[in-house]
Amino acid sequence: MATASEKVRTNVYLDAEIKRQAQEIFKRYGMGLSDAFNIFLAQAVMQRGIPFDVKIPNQETVQTIKDARASKNMSHVSIEELKKEAGA
């Protein structure tokens, strides 16, 4: 097993857009993609499986995701409107 200081190179194929979005998020934490992958792999080893629930969305959720990506059935709501509806 590799020690904490021993590193190996590997190649993975990623969705380009998801990779870009993930890198933006990780950057906010001061992490690179390698850091994030190492965290994921360490958690997978510790939990002896995928470290989060993997679920198949139902058809309604799938359609809602498709609509949102296509900007269908969307309306602009301001923060003030949300606060008002929440009673804040």
MISE-31565 format. One record per atom (N, C-alpha, C): residue number from 1; residue in three letters; atom name; x, y, z. Coordinates in pm, whole numbers. Example, Ala and Ser with C-alpha at 12.3 -4.5 7.8 and 13.67 -1.06 7.14 Angstrom:
2
  pos  code  site       u       v       w
    1   ALA     N    1319    -569     780
    1   ALA    CA    1230    -450     780
    1   ALA     C    1320    -330     780
    2   SER     N    1285    -225     708
    2   SER    CA    1367    -106     714
    2   SER     C    1290       3     787
//
This chain:
88
  pos  code  site       u       v       w
    1   MET     N      85    -119       0
    1   MET    CA       0       0       0
    1   MET     C      89     124       0
    2   ALA     N      49     228     -71
    2   ALA    CA     128     351     -82
    2   ALA     C     124     428      49
    3   THR     N     236     491      80
    3   THR    CA     241     577     198
    3   THR     C     180     712     163
    4   ALA     N     159     795     264
    4   ALA    CA      97     926     242
    4   ALA     C     180    1011     146
    5   SER     N     311     992     143
    5   SER    CA     395    1076      57
    5   SER     C     416    1016     -81
    6   GLU     N     382     890    -101
    6   GLU    CA     400     825    -230
    6   GLU     C     279     856    -318
    7   LYS     N     306     909    -436
    7   LYS    CA     197     946    -528
    7   LYS     C     210     865    -655
    8   VAL     N      99     834    -717
    8   VAL    CA      97     766    -846
    8   VAL     C      10     847    -941
    9   ARG     N      41     838   -1068
    9   ARG    CA     -37     907   -1170
    9   ARG     C    -137     809   -1229
   10   THR     N    -257     858   -1256
   10   THR    CA    -359     776   -1320
   10   THR     C    -437     864   -1417
   11   ASN     N    -503     804   -1510
   11   ASN    CA    -584     877   -1607
   11   ASN     C    -730     839   -1588
   12   VAL     N    -817     938   -1592
   12   VAL    CA    -960     915   -1587
   12   VAL     C   -1026    1000   -1694
   13   TYR     N   -1137     954   -1746
   13   TYR    CA   -1213    1031   -1843
   13   TYR     C   -1328    1097   -1769
   14   LEU     N   -1337    1230   -1783
   14   LEU    CA   -1437    1307   -1711
   14   LEU     C   -1522    1387   -1808
   15   ASP     N   -1643    1415   -1770
   15   ASP    CA   -1727    1508   -1844
   15   ASP     C   -1664    1646   -1828
   16   ALA     N   -1632    1711   -1938
   16   ALA    CA   -1557    1837   -1935
   16   ALA     C   -1629    1947   -1856
   17   GLU     N   -1759    1958   -1873
   17   GLU    CA   -1833    2065   -1805
   17   GLU     C   -1844    2038   -1656
   18   ILE     N   -1870    1913   -1619
   18   ILE    CA   -1879    1880   -1477
   18   ILE     C   -1743    1902   -1411
   19   LYS     N   -1637    1865   -1480
   19   LYS    CA   -1501    1887   -1426
   19   LYS     C   -1478    2035   -1400
   20   ARG     N   -1514    2120   -1497
   20   ARG    CA   -1494    2264   -1481
   20   ARG     C   -1571    2316   -1361
   21   GLN     N   -1697    2275   -1349
   21   GLN    CA   -1780    2322   -1239
   21   GLN     C   -1725    2274   -1105
   22   ALA     N   -1682    2149   -1101
   22   ALA    CA   -1626    2094    -977
   22   ALA     C   -1498    2168    -938
   23   GLN     N   -1413    2197   -1036
   23   GLN    CA   -1289    2269   -1007
   23   GLN     C   -1318    2406    -946
   24   GLU     N   -1423    2472    -993
   24   GLU    CA   -1461    2602    -935
   24   GLU     C   -1497    2587    -788
   25   ILE     N   -1569    2482    -757
   25   ILE    CA   -1609    2457    -617
   25   ILE     C   -1487    2424    -532
   26   PHE     N   -1404    2333    -580
   26   PHE    CA   -1287    2292    -503
   26   PHE     C   -1192    2409    -481
   27   LYS     N   -1183    2498    -578
   27   LYS    CA   -1095    2615    -566
   27   LYS     C   -1135    2702    -446
   28   ARG     N   -1263    2709    -417
   28   ARG    CA   -1310    2786    -302
   28   ARG     C   -1258    2728    -171
   29   TYR     N   -1228    2600    -171
   29   TYR    CA   -1173    2533     -53
   29   TYR     C   -1021    2528     -56
   30   GLY     N    -961    2587    -160
   30   GLY    CA    -816    2584    -172
   30   GLY     C    -764    2447    -214
   31   MET     N    -848    2370    -283
   31   MET    CA    -812    2235    -325
   31   MET     C    -808    2225    -476
   32   GLY     N    -726    2135    -524
   32   GLY    CA    -726    2100    -664
   32   GLY     C    -805    1973    -686
   33   LEU     N    -815    1933    -811
   33   LEU    CA    -889    1813    -845
   33   LEU     C    -826    1689    -781
   34   SER     N    -694    1684    -777
   34   SER    CA    -626    1569    -715
   34   SER     C    -660    1559    -567
   35   ASP     N    -662    1673    -498
   35   ASP    CA    -698    1673    -356
   35   ASP     C    -839    1617    -336
   36   ALA     N    -932    1662    -419
   36   ALA    CA   -1071    1617    -408
   36   ALA     C   -1082    1467    -435
   37   PHE     N   -1012    1419    -537
   37   PHE    CA   -1015    1276    -566
   37   PHE     C    -956    1196    -451
   38   ASN     N    -847    1244    -392
   38   ASN    CA    -787    1173    -279
   38   ASN     C    -881    1168    -160
   39   ILE     N    -955    1275    -136
   39   ILE    CA   -1054    1275     -28
   39   ILE     C   -1163    1172     -58
   40   PHE     N   -1213    1173    -181
   40   PHE    CA   -1316    1077    -220
   40   PHE     C   -1266     934    -202
   41   LEU     N   -1145     905    -251
   41   LEU    CA   -1092     770    -241
   41   LEU     C   -1069     729     -96
   42   ALA     N   -1019     821     -13
   42   ALA    CA    -997     790     128
   42   ALA     C   -1130     758     196
   43   GLN     N   -1233     834     167
   43   GLN    CA   -1365     809     224
   43   GLN     C   -1421     676     176
   44   ALA     N   -1401     644      48
   44   ALA    CA   -1449     516      -6
   44   ALA     C   -1382     400      66
   45   VAL     N   -1252     413      92
   45   VAL    CA   -1180     308     163
   45   VAL     C   -1231     297     306
   46   MET     N   -1244     410     376
   46   MET    CA   -1289     407     515
   46   MET     C   -1430     351     529
   47   GLN     N   -1517     383     434
   47   GLN    CA   -1656     337     442
   47   GLN     C   -1679     206     367
   48   ARG     N   -1574     160     302
   48   ARG    CA   -1581      35     226
   48   ARG     C   -1693      37     122
   49   GLY     N   -1706     151      54
   49   GLY    CA   -1806     168     -50
   49   GLY     C   -1810     312     -95
   50   ILE     N   -1903     342    -181
   50   ILE    CA   -1919     480    -226
   50   ILE     C   -1962     563    -106
   51   PRO     N   -1893     675     -80
   51   PRO    CA   -1918     749      45
   51   PRO     C   -2040     841      44
   52   PHE     N   -2135     812     -39
   52   PHE    CA   -2261     888     -41
   52   PHE     C   -2366     800    -107
   53   ASP     N   -2494     833     -85
   53   ASP    CA   -2602     756    -146
   53   ASP     C   -2606     781    -296
   54   VAL     N   -2620     676    -373
   54   VAL    CA   -2637     687    -517
   54   VAL     C   -2778     638    -546
   55   LYS     N   -2860     728    -594
   55   LYS    CA   -3000     695    -615
   55   LYS     C   -3039     725    -760
   56   ILE     N   -3130     649    -811
   56   ILE    CA   -3184     673    -944
   56   ILE     C   -3308     760    -927
   57   PRO     N   -3307     879    -989
   57   PRO    CA   -3423     968    -973
   57   PRO     C   -3546     912   -1043
   58   ASN     N   -3663     945    -986
   58   ASN    CA   -3787     901   -1051
   58   ASN     C   -3810     986   -1177
   59   GLN     N   -3909     948   -1257
   59   GLN    CA   -3932    1013   -1387
   59   GLN     C   -3966    1162   -1370
   60   GLU     N   -4040    1197   -1267
   60   GLU    CA   -4075    1337   -1245
   60   GLU     C   -3949    1420   -1218
   61   THR     N   -3858    1367   -1138
   61   THR    CA   -3733    1437   -1109
   61   THR     C   -3648    1448   -1234
   62   VAL     N   -3641    1341   -1314
   62   VAL    CA   -3565    1344   -1438
   62   VAL     C   -3619    1453   -1530
   63   GLN     N   -3751    1462   -1543
   63   GLN    CA   -3811    1564   -1630
   63   GLN     C   -3785    1704   -1575
   64   THR     N   -3793    1721   -1445
   64   THR    CA   -3766    1851   -1384
   64   THR     C   -3622    1894   -1409
   65   ILE     N   -3529    1802   -1398
   65   ILE    CA   -3388    1833   -1426
   65   ILE     C   -3371    1874   -1572
   66   LYS     N   -3433    1799   -1664
   66   LYS    CA   -3425    1833   -1807
   66   LYS     C   -3483    1971   -1832
   67   ASP     N   -3599    2000   -1773
   67   ASP    CA   -3662    2131   -1789
   67   ASP     C   -3573    2243   -1736
   68   ALA     N   -3514    2221   -1619
   68   ALA    CA   -3429    2324   -1560
   68   ALA     C   -3307    2350   -1648
   69   ARG     N   -3246    2245   -1700
   69   ARG    CA   -3129    2262   -1788
   69   ARG     C   -3166    2335   -1917
   70   ALA     N   -3291    2318   -1961
   70   ALA    CA   -3338    2385   -2082
   70   ALA     C   -3407    2517   -2051
   71   SER     N   -3405    2559   -1925
   71   SER    CA   -3471    2682   -1878
   71   SER     C   -3621    2682   -1907
   72   LYS     N   -3684    2566   -1902
   72   LYS    CA   -3829    2555   -1920
   72   LYS     C   -3897    2562   -1785
   73   ASN     N   -4019    2617   -1786
   73   ASN    CA   -4101    2623   -1665
   73   ASN     C   -4029    2693   -1550
   74   MET     N   -3946    2790   -1584
   74   MET    CA   -3868    2862   -1483
   74   MET     C   -3924    3004   -1472
   75   SER     N   -3917    3058   -1354
   75   SER    CA   -3956    3198   -1335
   75   SER     C   -3856    3263   -1242
   76   HIS     N   -3836    3392   -1259
   76   HIS    CA   -3742    3466   -1175
   76   HIS     C   -3809    3498   -1042
   77   VAL     N   -3739    3469    -934
   77   VAL    CA   -3787    3500    -801
   77   VAL     C   -3675    3570    -728
   78   SER     N   -3706    3684    -668
   78   SER    CA   -3603    3758    -596
   78   SER     C   -3590    3707    -452
   79   ILE     N   -3479    3738    -392
   79   ILE    CA   -3455    3702    -252
   79   ILE     C   -3563    3764    -164
   80   GLU     N   -3600    3888    -195
   80   GLU    CA   -3702    3957    -117
   80   GLU     C   -3835    3882    -123
   81   GLU     N   -3871    3832    -242
   81   GLU    CA   -3995    3757    -256
   81   GLU     C   -3990    3627    -175
   82   LEU     N   -3876    3560    -179
   82   LEU    CA   -3862    3437    -102
   82   LEU     C   -3873    3463      48
   83   LYS     N   -3810    3571      94
   83   LYS    CA   -3818    3607     235
   83   LYS     C   -3960    3638     276
   84   LYS     N   -4031    3709     189
   84   LYS    CA   -4170    3745     216
   84   LYS     C   -4256    3619     228
   85   GLU     N   -4239    3526     135
   85   GLU    CA   -4316    3402     138
   85   GLU     C   -4282    3318     261
   86   ALA     N   -4156    3326     306
   86   ALA    CA   -4112    3248     422
   86   ALA     C   -4153    3314     553
   87   GLY     N   -4205    3436     543
   87   GLY    CA   -4247    3507     663
   87   GLY     C   -4133    3572     737
   88   ALA     N   -4021    3591     671
   88   ALA    CA   -3904    3652     735
   88   ALA     C   -3911    3802     731
//
